[in-house]
Amino acid sequence: MAAGYRRALDLALCAAVNLLTNLSLNLFLSVYGSGTGTVLLLEIVVVVAEYVLYFSAYGRRNGLLLLVATSNMLSFLIGKLIYA
């Protein structure tokens, strides 16, 4: 999470949400394949799922969806660079 989400509970929530969505995404990809379309669709599903989880924890916050989408895009691109 970005600045403003630094309490231990915030970090624990971030770790739990990322662990849940990352493991789910990778399990799905290992079972059903990892074509580009599949990966992009599932990344969108992950962004929505993470947004819903953070929204339920924090309520409406300015920039929350942008924060979730940006952090997932950055993570995806770093993964592409590492494993390309």
KOLPAMI-133740 format. One record per atom (N, C-alpha, C, O): residue number from 1; residue in three letters; atom name; x, y, z. Coordinates in steps of 0.1 Angstrom, whole numbers, plus 2048, in hexadecimal, padded with zeros to 3 digits. Layout:
! KOLPAMI-133740
{NUM ala CA {X Y Z}} ...
END
This chain:
! KOLPAMI-133740
{1 met N {809 7F4 800}} {1 met CA {800 800 800}} {1 met C {809 80C 800}} {1 met O {815 80B 802}} {2 ala N {803 817 7FE}} {2 ala CA {80B 824 7FC}} {2 ala C {80B 82B 80A}} {2 ala O {806 826 814}} {3 ala N {811 837 809}} {3 ala CA {812 83F 815}} {3 ala C {804 841 81B}} {3 ala O {7FA 843 814}} {4 gly N {804 841 828}} {4 gly CA {7F7 842 82F}} {4 gly C {7F2 835 834}} {4 gly O {7E9 835 83C}} {5 tyr N {7F7 82A 82F}} {5 tyr CA {7F3 81D 833}} {5 tyr C {800 816 83A}} {5 tyr O {805 80D 834}} {6 arg N {804 81B 845}} {6 arg CA {810 816 84B}} {6 arg C {80E 80F 858}} {6 arg O {818 80A 85E}} {7 arg N {803 80F 85E}} {7 arg CA {801 808 86A}} {7 arg C {803 7F9 868}} {7 arg O {802 7F3 85D}} {8 ala N {806 7F2 873}} {8 ala CA {809 7E3 872}} {8 ala C {7FD 7DC 86D}} {8 ala O {7FE 7D2 865}} {9 leu N {7F1 7E0 870}} {9 leu CA {7E5 7DA 86B}} {9 leu C {7E3 7DC 85C}} {9 leu O {7DF 7D3 855}} {10 asp N {7E7 7E8 858}} {10 asp CA {7E6 7EB 849}} {10 asp C {7F0 7E2 842}} {10 asp O {7EC 7DC 837}} {11 leu N {7FC 7E0 847}} {11 leu CA {806 7D8 840}} {11 leu C {802 7C9 840}} {11 leu O {804 7C2 837}} {12 ala N {7FC 7C5 84B}} {12 ala CA {7F7 7B7 84C}} {12 ala C {7EC 7B5 842}} {12 ala O {7EC 7AA 83C}} {13 leu N {7E3 7BE 841}} {13 leu CA {7D8 7BD 838}} {13 leu C {7DD 7BC 829}} {13 leu O {7D9 7B4 821}} {14 cys N {7E7 7C5 826}} {14 cys CA {7ED 7C5 819}} {14 cys C {7F4 7B8 816}} {14 cys O {7F2 7B2 80B}} {15 ala N {7FB 7B3 81F}} {15 ala CA {802 7A6 81D}} {15 ala C {7F8 79A 81B}} {15 ala O {7F9 792 813}} {16 ala N {7ED 79A 823}} {16 ala CA {7E3 790 822}} {16 ala C {7DB 791 815}} {16 ala O {7D9 786 80E}} {17 val N {7D8 79D 811}} {17 val CA {7D1 79E 804}} {17 val C {7D9 79A 7F8}} {17 val O {7D5 793 7EF}} {18 asn N {7E6 79E 7F9}} {18 asn CA {7EF 79B 7EE}} {18 asn C {7F2 78C 7EE}} {18 asn O {7F3 786 7E3}} {19 leu N {7F3 786 7F9}} {19 leu CA {7F6 778 7FA}} {19 leu C {7EA 770 7F4}} {19 leu O {7EB 767 7EC}} {20 leu N {7DE 774 7F8}} {20 leu CA {7D2 76E 7F3}} {20 leu C {7D0 76F 7E4}} {20 leu O {7CE 765 7DD}} {21 thr N {7D2 77B 7DF}} {21 thr CA {7CF 77D 7D0}} {21 thr C {7DB 778 7C8}} {21 thr O {7D8 772 7BD}} {22 asn N {7E7 779 7CD}} {22 asn CA {7F2 774 7C5}} {22 asn C {7F2 764 7C4}} {22 asn O {7F4 75F 7B9}} {23 leu N {7F0 75E 7CF}} {23 leu CA {7EF 74F 7CF}} {23 leu C {7E3 74A 7C7}} {23 leu O {7E4 741 7BF}} {24 ser N {7D8 751 7C8}} {24 ser CA {7CC 74D 7C0}} {24 ser C {7CF 74F 7B1}} {24 ser O {7CC 746 7A9}} {25 leu N {7D5 75A 7AD}} {25 leu CA {7D8 75D 79F}} {25 leu C {7E2 752 79A}} {25 leu O {7E0 74D 78F}} {26 asn N {7ED 750 7A1}} {26 asn CA {7F6 746 79C}} {26 asn C {7F1 738 79C}} {26 asn O {7F5 730 793}} {27 leu N {7E9 734 7A5}} {27 leu CA {7E2 727 7A5}} {27 leu C {7DA 726 799}} {27 leu O {7DA 71C 792}} {28 phe N {7D1 730 796}} {28 phe CA {7C9 72F 78B}} {28 phe C {7D1 72E 77E}} {28 phe O {7CD 727 775}} {29 leu N {7DB 736 77D}} {29 leu CA {7E4 736 771}} {29 leu C {7EB 729 76F}} {29 leu O {7ED 724 764}} {30 ser N {7EF 723 77A}} {30 ser CA {7F6 716 779}} {30 ser C {7EC 70B 774}} {30 ser O {7F0 701 76E}} {31 val N {7E0 70C 778}} {31 val CA {7D6 702 774}} {31 val C {7D0 704 766}} {31 val O {7CF 6FB 75E}} {32 tyr N {7CD 711 763}} {32 tyr CA {7C6 714 756}} {32 tyr C {7CE 71A 74C}} {32 tyr O {7C9 71D 741}} {33 gly N {7DB 71C 74E}} {33 gly CA {7E4 722 744}} {33 gly C {7E6 731 746}} {33 gly O {7DE 738 74D}} {34 ser N {7F0 736 73F}} {34 ser CA {7F4 744 742}} {34 ser C {7F5 74C 735}} {34 ser O {7FF 753 733}} {35 gly N {7EB 74A 72C}} {35 gly CA {7EB 753 720}} {35 gly C {7E9 761 724}} {35 gly O {7E4 765 72E}} {36 thr N {7EE 76A 71B}} {36 thr CA {7ED 778 71D}} {36 thr C {7DF 77D 721}} {36 thr O {7DE 785 72A}} {37 gly N {7D5 779 71A}} {37 gly CA {7C8 77D 71D}} {37 gly C {7C3 778 72A}} {37 gly O {7BC 780 732}} {38 thr N {7C7 76C 72E}} {38 thr CA {7C3 767 73B}} {38 thr C {7C9 76F 746}} {38 thr O {7C3 772 750}} {39 val N {7D6 771 744}} {39 val CA {7DE 779 74F}} {39 val C {7D8 787 750}} {39 val O {7D5 78B 75C}} {40 leu N {7D5 78E 745}} {40 leu CA {7CF 79B 746}} {40 leu C {7C2 79B 74D}} {40 leu O {7BF 7A4 755}} {41 leu N {7B9 792 749}} {41 leu CA {7AC 791 74F}} {41 leu C {7AD 78E 75E}} {41 leu O {7A6 794 766}} {42 leu N {7B6 785 762}} {42 leu CA {7B7 782 770}} {42 leu C {7BD 78D 778}} {42 leu O {7BA 78F 783}} {43 glu N {7C6 795 772}} {43 glu CA {7CC 7A1 778}} {43 glu C {7C1 7AB 77B}} {43 glu O {7C1 7B1 786}} {44 ile N {7B7 7AC 772}} {44 ile CA {7AC 7B5 774}} {44 ile C {7A4 7B0 780}} {44 ile O {79F 7B8 788}} {45 val N {7A1 7A3 780}} {45 val CA {79A 79D 78B}} {45 val C {7A1 79F 798}} {45 val O {79A 7A2 7A2}} {46 val N {7AE 79E 798}} {46 val CA {7B6 7A0 7A5}} {46 val C {7B4 7AF 7A9}} {46 val O {7B3 7B1 7B5}} {47 val N {7B5 7B8 7A0}} {47 val CA {7B4 7C6 7A4}} {47 val C {7A6 7C9 7AA}} {47 val O {7A5 7CF 7B4}} {48 val N {79C 7C3 7A4}} {48 val CA {78E 7C5 7AA}} {48 val C {78D 7BE 7B7}} {48 val O {787 7C4 7C1}} {49 ala N {792 7B2 7B9}} {49 ala CA {792 7AB 7C5}} {49 ala C {799 7B3 7D0}} {49 ala O {794 7B4 7DB}} {50 glu N {7A5 7B7 7CD}} {50 glu CA {7AD 7BF 7D7}} {50 glu C {7A6 7CC 7DB}} {50 glu O {7A5 7D0 7E6}} {51 tyr N {7A0 7D3 7D1}} {51 tyr CA {799 7DF 7D4}} {51 tyr C {78D 7DC 7DD}} {51 tyr O {78B 7E4 7E7}} {52 val N {786 7D2 7DA}} {52 val CA {77A 7CF 7E3}} {52 val C {77F 7CC 7F1}} {52 val O {779 7D0 7FB}} {53 leu N {78A 7C4 7F3}} {53 leu CA {78F 7C1 800}} {53 leu C {794 7CD 807}} {53 leu O {791 7CF 813}} {54 tyr N {79B 7D6 800}} {54 tyr CA {7A0 7E2 807}} {54 tyr C {794 7EC 80A}} {54 tyr O {794 7F3 814}} {55 phe N {78B 7ED 800}} {55 phe CA {77F 7F5 802}} {55 phe C {777 7F1 80F}} {55 phe O {772 7F9 817}} {56 ser N {776 7E3 810}} {56 ser CA {76F 7DE 81C}} {56 ser C {776 7E1 829}} {56 ser O {770 7E3 834}} {57 ala N {783 7E2 828}} {57 ala CA {78B 7E6 834}} {57 ala C {78C 7F4 837}} {57 ala O {78B 7F9 843}} {58 tyr N {78D 7FD 82D}} {58 tyr CA {790 80B 82E}} {58 tyr C {784 814 82A}} {58 tyr O {784 820 82D}} {59 gly N {77A 80F 823}} {59 gly CA {770 817 81E}} {59 gly C {775 81F 812}} {59 gly O {77F 81C 80C}} {60 arg N {76C 829 80E}} {60 arg CA {770 831 802}} {60 arg C {77C 83A 806}} {60 arg O {77B 842 80F}} {61 arg N {786 838 7FE}} {61 arg CA {792 840 7FF}} {61 arg C {796 846 7F2}} {61 arg O {795 83E 7E8}} {62 asn N {79A 852 7F1}} {62 asn CA {79E 858 7E5}} {62 asn C {7AA 851 7DF}} {62 asn O {7B4 84F 7E7}} {63 gly N {7AA 84D 7D3}} {63 gly CA {7B5 846 7CD}} {63 gly C {7B7 838 7D0}} {63 gly O {7C2 832 7CC}} {64 leu N {7AE 831 7D7}} {64 leu CA {7B0 823 7DB}} {64 leu C {7B1 81A 7CE}} {64 leu O {7BA 812 7CD}} {65 leu N {7A8 81C 7C5}} {65 leu CA {7A8 814 7B9}} {65 leu C {7B4 816 7B1}} {65 leu O {7BA 80D 7AC}} {66 leu N {7B8 823 7B0}} {66 leu CA {7C4 826 7A8}} {66 leu C {7D0 820 7AF}} {66 leu O {7D9 81B 7A8}} {67 leu N {7D1 820 7BC}} {67 leu CA {7DC 81A 7C4}} {67 leu C {7DD 80B 7C1}} {67 leu O {7E7 806 7BF}} {68 val N {7D1 804 7C2}} {68 val CA {7D1 7F6 7C0}} {68 val C {7D5 7F2 7B2}} {68 val O {7DD 7E9 7AF}} {69 ala N {7CF 7F9 7A8}} {69 ala CA {7D2 7F7 79A}} {69 ala C {7E1 7F9 797}} {69 ala O {7E7 7F2 790}} {70 thr N {7E6 804 79C}} {70 thr CA {7F4 808 799}} {70 thr C {7FE 7FE 79F}} {70 thr O {807 7FA 799}} {71 ser N {7FB 7FA 7AB}} {71 ser CA {804 7F1 7B2}} {71 ser C {804 7E3 7AB}} {71 ser O {80E 7DD 7AA}} {72 asn N {7F8 7DF 7A7}} {72 asn CA {7F8 7D2 79F}} {72 asn C {7FE 7D3 792}} {72 asn O {805 7CA 78D}} {73 met N {7FD 7DE 78B}} {73 met CA {803 7E0 77E}} {73 met C {812 7E0 780}} {73 met O {819 7DA 778}} {74 leu N {817 7E7 78A}} {74 leu CA {826 7E7 78C}} {74 leu C {82B 7D9 790}} {74 leu O {835 7D5 78B}} {75 ser N {824 7D2 798}} {75 ser CA {828 7C4 79B}} {75 ser C {828 7BB 78F}} {75 ser O {831 7B4 78D}} {76 phe N {81E 7BD 787}} {76 phe CA {81D 7B5 77A}} {76 phe C {829 7B8 771}} {76 phe O {82F 7AF 76C}} {77 leu N {82C 7C5 76F}} {77 leu CA {837 7C9 767}} {77 leu C {845 7C4 76C}} {77 leu O {84D 7C0 764}} {78 ile N {846 7C5 779}} {78 ile CA {853 7C0 77F}} {78 ile C {854 7B1 77D}} {78 ile O {85F 7AD 77A}} {79 gly N {849 7AA 77F}} {79 gly CA {84A 79C 77C}} {79 gly C {84D 799 76E}} {79 gly O {855 78F 76B}} {80 lys N {848 7A0 764}} {80 lys CA {84B 79F 756}} {80 lys C {85A 7A1 753}} {80 lys O {860 79A 74C}} {81 leu N {85F 7AB 75A}} {81 leu CA {86D 7AE 758}} {81 leu C {876 7A3 75E}} {81 leu O {881 7A0 758}} {82 ile N {873 79E 769}} {82 ile CA {87B 794 76F}} {82 ile C {87A 787 768}} {82 ile O {885 780 766}} {83 tyr N {86F 783 763}} {83 tyr CA {86D 776 75D}} {83 tyr C {86C 776 74E}} {83 tyr O {869 76C 748}} {84 ala N {86F 781 748}} {84 ala CA {86F 782 739}} {84 ala C {87B 77D 733}} {84 ala O {87D 77D 727}} 
END
